[in-house]
Amino acid sequence: MLLLALLVSITCLVLYVRRVKRILSRHSKPLTYFSDVMLHGKTVLITGGNSGIGKETALDLAGRGSRVILACRNLTKAKETAEEIKNITRNSNIITMELDLNDLESVKKFAQRINQNEKRLDILINNAGIGVRGSDCTKQNYDEFFGINYLGHFLLTYLLLDLLKKSAPSRIINISSYAHIFVKKYPDFYLGQHGAKIKYPNLSGYATSKLCNILHSKILSKKLKASKVISNSLHPGMVKTGILNNDPFQGKGLLRILLYRILFKYMGRSTKDGAKTVIYAAIDESLNDISGQYFENNSIANNELSKLAKDEKLAEKLWDISLQMCAEYLEN
């Protein structure tokens, strides 16, 4: 009996290792992408553009002549990044603006400034995100992963839709993750008990937020079908960024996070390679009429989507609930 249990354990371990190797080989391999597309006269907005994938994307798009707006929580770091990009690309049209996705009021004020001061917006890249909790919840009492990675971007995109339509053809890109597959149950839209600290407590966790990013792109593509504004989502791969650098809130999931840090550090692709699929989705001319798709490794990868990520009714439900969550911030 003991021998049988040992054999079963070894078999399970071998299968797990094989699965991990397959995932790593697909999501951490180096990428190449070349395009001579130039963006003179175009405006690009990148959330979290001061580091990691966002910074590499900003550097590339600035080098193509675009006006780049870095929307960041840490304005000091954003200004340092802007100066670095200016020096490298000789493009002085790099703007920094403060945006705190943890606070929907901040998102609203930021969008108002963009709508008042910018004549056009050609590419919106919803890139900012967290991989480790810094606290329990956002300022409006939503799960921190859900609020920062998804809901803040939902509100931002909604408030900028008129400008994007005015600038069409334009593009919306949501940075998601392969991790969305780890959501196995249909999301529960239960508001929670009256007076509870976190609203919609079952809409929580990193994987759920990344599933929401994909569903957001899909429903946007449907609602913007007649506008020449395309919306897509993507997984940039397993990238060596600082998304896991913060210490976990109250030590939750410390062992798992430490394991991920090691994998990302020694097996992840560079931030430059991690930005390749983002850049591809942002500028490639073959995608002018492609919307509602999910990309990996510079190609459409809808076969990698989970069943939930393909659920159109779920996307509609999430849209409706998100509008309710943001209702007081949609008014002028």
N, C-alpha and C positions, 0 to 999 in steps of 0.2 A: 504493500500500500504506500509506504514511504517512497519507494523507488518510482512508482507511478506518479506521485505528486511532484517528485523532483523532475521527472521527464516533462510533465505538463508545464512546470515553471520555466524550464529551460526553453521549451518550444515557444511559450508566450514571449519570453525575453528576446529570442531570435527574431520572431515576427515583429516585435516592437522596434528592435534595432534596424531591421530592414525598412520599416515604415519611416523611421526617422531619417535614415540615409536617403530614401527616395525624396522626402520633403526637402531635405537640405540640398540635395543635388539640383533640385528644381528652383529653389528660392534663394540660393546663395551663390550661384555661379556668376562669373563676370558677364557683363552685358556690353554690347556695342550698339551705338546708334549715331547716325550722321544725317544731317539735313542742312541744306543751304538756305532754308527759309529765313527771311529777315522780317523784323517786326517794327520797322520804323513807323511812327504814328499810332502804334497800338499801346494800350495800357493793360498791364498785368497786375493783379492783386494776389499776394501770397500770404496766407496766415502762417505764423511761425516761420517767417522767412529769414530769421537771424541765425539759424544753426541747422546742422544736419541736412536732410534732403531738401528742405525749403531753401536753405542758403545756396546749395549747389544748383537748384532749379533757377533761383533768382540770378545767379552768376551767369548761367547759360543764356537765359532770356534777355538779360541786360546786354550781353555781348551781341545779341541780334538787333539791338537798337531800340528796344521797347522802353517805355516808361514803366518802372517797377515800383509798386507800393508794398513795403514790408509792414505788415500788420502784426504787431508783437506786444506781448505783455511787458517784457523788459525793454524799455525804450533806450536805455543806455547801451545795451548790447546790440540793439537794432541799429543804432547810429554808428557804432563801430563797424558792424557788418556792411552798412551802406557805404562807408568811406573805403572799406577794403574793395568792394565791388566797383566803385568809381575808379579807383586806382588801377585795377586790373583791366577793366573794359574800356576805360576812357569815356564812359557814359555817365554824365553828371545828373541824369534824370532819374535818380533813385530817391524815393521818398520814404520816410519812416513815420508811422502813426501808431498810437497806443490802442491796443485792443485786448481786453480781458474777457476771454470766452467763458470764464467762470461766473460772469455777471451779465445777465441779459440787458440790463440798463446800459452797461458799457458798450455792448454790441449795438444797441439802438443808436446811441450817440455817435458811435463810429460810422455807422451806415448813413446817418444824417449828414455828417461831414463829407463823406464820399459823394453823396448825391448832390450836395450843394456846390462842391468844389471841382468835381471831375466832369469833364464833358463826355467821356466815354469810358467803358470798361469792356475790354475784349476777351480777357481770360481771367476767370476767378478760380484760384486753386485753394481749396479748403484742406490745408496740410497740417495745421497745428494739432497737437494731441498729447495725451499723457499715457504712459504705460504702467505707472505706479501711482497709487493714490497719495495725495498730499494731505487729504482730510476726508471726512465722511461725505460731505455734500457741497454743492455749489451755493452761491449766495441766495438763489431762489429755492434752495432745498431739494435739488435733484441729485441723484447719484453723480459723483464727480466725473467718472468715466463717461456716462451718458450725457451729462451737461456740457462738458468741454469738448469731447470728441465729436458729438453729434448735435445736440440741441442748439448750442451757440452758433454752429455753422448753418443749421437749418434757418434760424432767424436772420442771420447775416445774409444768406442767399436770397431769402424771401424779400428782404428790404431792398436788395439791389437788383431785383428782377427787371424793373422798368428800365434801368440804365443799361442792363445787359441786352434787353430787347432793342433799345434805341441804337445800340452799337452793333447789332447783328450784321453778319454772322459772328457769333461769340460762343464761348465754351465755359462750362462749369465742370470742374474736376474734383471729385471727392476721394481723398486718400483713405482707403480702407485697409483690410488685412485678410490674409488667408485664415486668420484666427476666427473669422466669423463662423466657420464650420463647427466650432465647439458649442454653439447654441443649438441644443437638440430639441428643446420644448418650445411650443408656440408661445411667443411673448405674452405675458399677462399684463393687461392695461389697468389693473386695480389701482386706484388712487391712493389707497392706504387709509389707515385710521385717522380720524379727525385729530389734529394737533400733533401728529407723528413728525419726527424730525425730517424724514425723507419722503418726498412725494413719489408716487409710483415706484415703490421699493423693489418691485420685481423687474423693472427696467434698469438693470445695474450690471456692472462688469465690463471689462474691455471688449470681450467677444461680442456682447450685445451691442455695444456702441458701434462696432465695425460692421455688424449686420445692418444696423440702421443707416450707416453711410451708403451702403449698396442700395438699400430700398429707397433711400432719398433720391439717388441718381435715377433710379428706374421710374419713379413716379414723376420726377421733374421732366424726364424725356417724354412722357405721355402728355403732361399738361402744357409743355412748350412745343408741341409737335408742329404747330403752324407758325412758329416765330423765328425759325432759323437760329435758335439757341440750343446747342447740343449739351447733353449732360451725361457724363460717364464716371465710373469709379475704377479703382485699381488697387492692386497690391504691389508695393514697391520691392518686395522681397525681404529677406532677413538681413537687415542693414545695421552696420556698426554706427549707431547714433546714440545720443544721450537720453533716449526715451525711457530707459530703465535706470538712470543714474540716481534718481531720488530714493531716499530710504522709504520703505513702505510704511504707511500710516499704521501706528500701533503694532508694527512688526508682522502684520498679516501677510502670509504667503512669502515670507523671507527666503525660505529654502528654494522655492520654485523660482523666485526672481533671481537669486544668486546663480542658479543653474542656467537660466536664460541669458544672464549677463555673460557667462563663460562661453556659451554657444555663439552668441552674437559677436563677442570680441574676437574669437579665434576662427570662426567659421562663416561669419556674416560677410556680405559684400560691402564694398566701400560706399560712402555716401554719394560719391560721384556716380557709381553704377546704380545706386538706389534711385537716383533722380532720373535715370534714363527713360523709364516707362512714363514718368510724370511729364517729361519734356515731349516724348512721343505723343502722348494724349493731348498735350497742349497745342502742338504746332503741326503735326503731320497732316499733309494735304489730302492723304487718302482717307482721312476720317471726317472730312467736311460734312458728310451726311450720316455719320455713324453716331447713334445716340442710344442711351439706355444699356450700354454694354459694360462688361467687367474685363479689365486687362491685367495680364501678368506678363513679364518678360517681353514687352513691346509687341504684344499680340492679344487678340480677343481670347478670353479664357473662360467662357461661360460654362464649360464642362466642369470647371473647378468650383462652381457655386453650389452651395447647399440647397436643399429643397426649400427651406424657408426664404432664402435670398431670391428665389424665383417666384415667390408667392405674391401675385398682384393684389389680391384682397388684403393681405397683410400690409403691403406698401400703402394702399389707400387708407387703411385704418391708422397706420402710423402718421400719415400726413394729417389726418383729421385731429388726432390726439395732440400732435405737435403744435397745430394752430391754436388749440385750446390752451396749451401750456404757455404759449407766447402771446396770447390775446391782448394783454394790456400793453405790450411793447410794439404792437402793430399800428397803434394810433399815432397820428402826428402830434 
